Amino acid sequence: MWSPKISVILPVRNEAGCIGGLLDQLLQQTYPADLYEILVADGRSSDATRSIVEQKAQMSPVPIRVIDNPGIRSGAGRNAGIAHASGEIILFIDGHCEIPSTRLLEDTVRLFEETGADCLCRPQPLVAFTPQGVGRIIADARASTLGHGRDSLIYDMQHAGFVHPASSGATYRRTIFGHLGGYDESFDACEDVEFNTRVAAAGLKAYTDPRVAVNYEPRRSFAGLFRQMMRYGVGRVHLARKHPAAASLSQWAPAVVVAALVAGILSPIVAIFIDKWLAAVLAVPAVLFLLITFVASIDLGRRHGWKHAMLGPIAYGAIYTGLGTGMWAEMFRTARKVAPSSTFSFGVQPAQDVAVDLSQELRK
């Protein structure tokens, strides 16, 4: 059996509450201790994250290193980790996660070998740390049909097969970064989607399997969810600017929803000062969206309990208005030019929109 070295890269910032447990789960892996390393790319944490990692490193049979990430953001942390990595396989895990399987690394190697894939995608269900209350409602809403992109398998624990990597690619053959460059550090969110868009454009093969799932923690408040979605909305517009050919109409739905809700709010003023029929037309899309969220919330309640039915509309509202607000905010910044790519090249000129098939070359 092929036994490559694996570099597990954790881009983190202020994860003192989670990092110790995550490292313990990585150290419990069945993969040989001398065949993997753990690189914690710390974004200048102001809590005890770094000291916890250093304490774990002193007693660990697996090499654990702290890598400084002065760029703070996840993309910069990923690039810093890659630059210091020595593995043939690069695997990324965020700090606020749980690893449900002790065979994650072993199954990762097996899937690369069996499928010939260049990138492994994975489900990332929002079930880490057993969310309760609002966190549980947010997790269930995000996993529902209305709560995330319909072409995304990021919460799907059933599907296994070759897929488009955009939403859930997380593990790669190291050679990919030499050809495509690293992560674009001008992104505050969606930097992984942007990189995976280049992976797909290069004709590389991506495979997903529930055996390599990693559990993520949902936001614990609707306000926190709204802020998270705003960042994602900004990232979507940034992504569409850099890769216009990869943008789909469905990705713009949240911006349409926000516009519809604003029109609905303004419709009484239009009725008073302009025309009642025009006001009615303006109100219809907002009413339709509200009806859809109420129907989806009733379905949530049917599957998970009455609290989901009661608070589901707030969860869906935070998802769509957060995304849409972030998208409009980014689009309205017309005076700002498109941020130049700050993609790391790792020794070669990075590709922006790769049009050639690199899959055969990378497997030589």
N, C-alpha and C positions, 0 to 999 in steps of 0.2 A: 504493500500500500504506500502511496505517495505520502511523505511526512514533511511538509513544508513548515518553515517557521512562520508564525503568525504575530503580527504587531497589532495589539488592541489599543486603540487611541480613544481617550476619554476627554473631549473638550468640555471643560467645566468652569464655573464661576460661582462661588458661594454655595457649595453643595455639602456643607459640613454635616447636615442631617442625613444625607443619603450615601455619601462616598464610601464610608467605611463598610456598610453592608454590601454595596456593589463590588468592592474589591474582594470581600470575602467570597462572594459568589463566583467571581472570576478565578480565585485561587482554589475553588472546589471543582474545577473543570477536570474531566477525565483525560484531557490531552496531556502529553508529557510536559513536565514543568520546564524542561530545557529547550522546548520547541515553541515557546511563546513568551512574549514580553508585554508589559502594560505601561503605556506612556500616558501620563495625565497632563494634558495641556491646560495649565491653569491661567485663567484670564484675570490675573491680579486680584484674587479673592481677598475680601476684607474680613472673612470669618476664619474658622479653624481648618478649612479644607486642606490647605497645604501641609499643615502639621500632622493631620490625620494620615495623609498619604505617606509622609515621611516615616511615621511610626510603623505603618504597615510594611513599608519597604524593608525596614531593619530585620523583620522576622520572616520575610517571604522567601520561599524557595524559587519563586518566579521573579525575574528582574522587574522592578517597579521603579520608574523614573518620573520626576516632576519636570515638565518642560514649560518654560516661561512663555506666556502668550501676551505680549504687550498690546496686541491688536484687540484684545478683550473678546471680540465676537467669535462665534462658533467657526466660521469659515477660516479665520486667521488661526484658530486653535487647531483645526484639522491640518492646515498647511504646516504648522510648526511640528505637529506630530509626525507627519509624513517625512519631513526633512530629517528627523532623528530616528526614523524607523529602520529596522534591519530585516524585517520579515518579507517573505514572498507574497503574503496575503495581508491586506490592510483591512481591519474591521473597526468600524466606528460605533461607539455607544455613548449616549449622553449621560450626564451624572444622575438625573432624577429617574432612574430606571431600576428594574429588577430583571434578573435572568432566570427564567423558570426551569431551565434544563441544565444539568451538569455536563451534558454532551454537546453544548452549543458549538464549541470549537471543533470537536471531533466530527460532528455532522456537517459543519461548514466545509471542512476538507473533503469529506466524502461527496458532498454535492458538487463541489468544483470538479472533482475527478470523474464522477459519473455523468455529469451533464455537459462538461466542456465549456461551461459558462465563463464569462469574463467578469460578471457582476452578479452578486447574490442579493436579491430583495428579501424582505421579511415582513411578516405582520407585526404591527406595533400597537396592540390593544391597550386601551387606557385603563388598566386594572392594577397598576403597581400600588403597593401600600394599602390595598383594600379600601378604595375610596368609599366614603359614606356621605350622607346628606346631599348637599348641592354638588359635591364632586362626583358622586355616583350618577346623578341626573345628567351632568355635563358629559360624563363618559358614555352613557347610553345614548344620549342625543347625538353625540359626534359619530357614534358607530352606526346610526340609523341611515336609511336611504337619503333622507333630507339633510342629514348633518354633515356629509362630506361628499366630495366629487364622485359621481357615479362610475367613472372610469378608474377609480382608485381601489386597490386591494389592500390598503394599509391596515385595515381592521379585520380582514378576512382570514380566519383560522382554518379554512377548509381547502382553499385552492392551492394546488401545486402545479407548476409548469412554467414555461417560458412566457415572459411578460414584458411590457414596456417598463423601463426602470424608473421613470420620472418621480413617482410618489414615494417609493419605498426602497430604492437601491441603497445599500449600506455597507457592503463588503466587496472588495475588489482585488483582482490580481495587481500587484504593485506596478507591473509594466504599463498599465493604463495611464498612470500619472506622468510617466515619461513622454507619452505621446500626446495626451490631451492637456497637460498642465494641471494645476491644482484648482482650488476653489477660488472663486471671484470674491475678494474681500470687500468689495463695495456693497455687497448684499448684507443687510441686517437680518433678513429672513429669506427662505427659499434658496439659500446658497446650495443646498443639497439637490434641490430640484433642477437648478441651473446646471450643475455638474452632470447630473444624470441625463439631462437633455442632450448634452454633448456626447455622453456615452451612447445614447440611442442613435444620434446623428452619425456617429462613426461606424455604425453597423455592428456594434458589439452585442453579444448575447447576454441577456439577463434572465435569471431563474428565481422563482419564489417558492418557499416551502415553509409550512408551519413549524417544522422542527428547529428552525433558527429564529423563532419569534423572540422578541424582547419586549417586556411590559413597560409601558410609560405611565407617568403620573398625570392625571387630568388636572386642570385648574380647579381651585377649590371655591371660587366665587364667580358670579356672573360678570362682575367688573373685571376680574382677572382674565376671564375668557374673552371679553370684548377687547381688552388691550392686546391680547395675544393675536386675535383675529385681525386687528388693525395692522399689526406688523406684517402678518401674512398678506394682507391686501396690498400694502406698499410693495412687498416682494413680488406679488403677481404682476404688477404693472412694470416693475423693473425688469422682470423676466421677459415680459412681452416685448419690451423695447429691445432687449438684446437678442431674443430669438422670436421674431414676429411669426415665422412660419410654424412654430410649435404651439402658438396660442390657439385655443378653441373658443367657440362662441359661449359655451357653457361656463367658462372661467369668468366671464363678465357678468354672470347672473347677479351676484351680490351688488354690483354697481347699479344695475337696473332696478333692483329691489329698493335700494336707498333713494334713487330718483323717484320711484313710484310712491314711496312713503312720504317724501317731501311734497310731492304733488298732491297727495291725499290730504296732508296737513293744511296746504294752502287752498284747497278747494272751497272751503266756506268763504274765504275772502274773495275768491274768483266769483262765487255765486252772488255775493253782495254787490260787487263793483263792476263785474264784466258780464257774465252770462251763466245762468243756472245749468243749461245743458252742457256747457264746457266744463263746469265744475263737476258734474256727474261723471263725465268721461275721465277727468283727472283722478277721481276717487276710485274708479273701478279696479285698476291694478293693485292699489294698496289693499282694498277689501279682499281681493283674490289671494294675495299673499297671506293675509291674516287668517283666512279660511283654511288655507293649506297648512299653516302652522298649527292651527287648532286640531285639524284632522290627524296630522302626524303626532301631535301630543296625546290624543286619545289612544292612538295605536301604542305609543310608549307606555301609557297607563295600563292598557290591556296586558302588556307583556311584563311590566315591572312594578306596577302599583299606582295608587291614586295620586301620590305626590308628583310622580312623573307627568301625569296628565295635567295637574295644576300648574306646575312650574316649567313644563316643556316649552310653552310659547316664549317664555323669557330666555330659555337656553337657545332656541332657534333664532330668536330676535337678536341675541348677542352675537351669534355666529354670522348672520347675514349682514346686520348693520355694521358690525366690526369690520368684516371684510370689505364691504362696500364703502364705508367711510375711509378706510385706508387707501382704497383704490382711487377714490375721488381726490383725496388729499394729495396723492402722488401725481395724478393727472393735472391738477391745478397748479402744480409747480412748473409752469411753462417757461418761466424765466431761467430755470436751471437747465443746463445742458445735460445730456445723458452722461452719467458718471463713467469715466474711462475704466476699462477693465483693469483690475489689479491682480489678475490671476497669476499664481505662482507657476513658473515654467519647469522647475526642477531640471534645469540644464538644457531644455529645448524651447523653441518658440511655441507658446500655447496656441491651441486651435480654438477659434471662436465658434464657427458653425462648421463642423467637420463633415465633409461630403464624401469621403472615401471610406471604403470598408477596411478597417484595421484588424478585423477579427483573426484572420489567418496569420498576419504578421505577429500579433501578440502571442500566439500560441506556438511559435517556432522555438 
